[in-house]
Amino acid sequence: MANLTNGTSAARLSVDLRVWSLLIGEARRRTVTRVFGVPGDQQSFLGTVALLGAAGVVARGALPARPHLSRADAAMGGTLVNTSLRGLAGAPAQAVPLAGALIAFGVLGHAFRPMVVGAIHDIEDLAHRTRSAFTARYSR
């Protein structure tokens, strides 16, 4: 890992963090100016949070309401799915408790496995690239 006891590496890290902070602040100011029309010199962080909260409330109101299922509706739907999957499995599955749930879990697990494995590999690759870039930049 990087040796940050060296003064130049620590100074370089400090400068990089400061530049990122300035860039993110400028992006925030420009976004608030473009979306809400508030000039950059009249903005504060608290005002930005309030405006984003108001925009979220408006966006939530524009979305259609999601229907709320009752317990009876959920039980009927679960029973229907369980019976359907038992029918696909055949007569031997009739003696197995929760056979439909077991079949659904197997099918979904098989379907989602490549996606989960790919996500894990992407995370590991990102960690490796980040570690390599950090070491290359700050270990001198």
Residue, then its C-alpha position, 0 to 999 in steps of 0.5 A: m500500500a502507499n506510504l503516506t509518511n512521505g511529505t510529497s505523497a501526503a501533499r499530493l493527496s491533500v491537493d487531489l482531495r481539495v480539487w475533487s471537493l471544488l469540482i463537486g461544489e461547482a457541479r452542485r452550484r451549476t445543477v441548482t442554477r440550471v434546475f431551479g434558477v438560483p444564482g451560484d452566489q446566492q446558494s447555500f448547502l442547506g438551501t440546496v438540500a431544501l430545494l432537492g427535498a422539494a423536488g423529490v416531493v413533487a416527483r413523488g406526487a407525479l408518480p402513480a400510487r402503488p396499490h397496497l396488497s392486503r394479507a388476503d391478496a398476498a396469501m391468494g397470490g402465493t397459493l396460486v404460484n405454489t399450486s402452479l409450480r406444483g402442477l409443473a413439477g408433477a405428482p411427486a411434488q404434491a407430497v413435498p411441503l412448499a414444493g412450489a417455493l423450493i422450485a421458484f427459489g431454484v429457478l430464480g437462483h439459477a437465473f440470477r447467479p450469473m448476474v451476482v457473480g458478474a457483480i462480485h467480479d466487477i467489485e473485485d476488479l474495481a477494488h484492484r484498479t483503485r488500489s493500483a491507481f492509489t499506489a501508483r499515484y501516492s507511493r512515490 
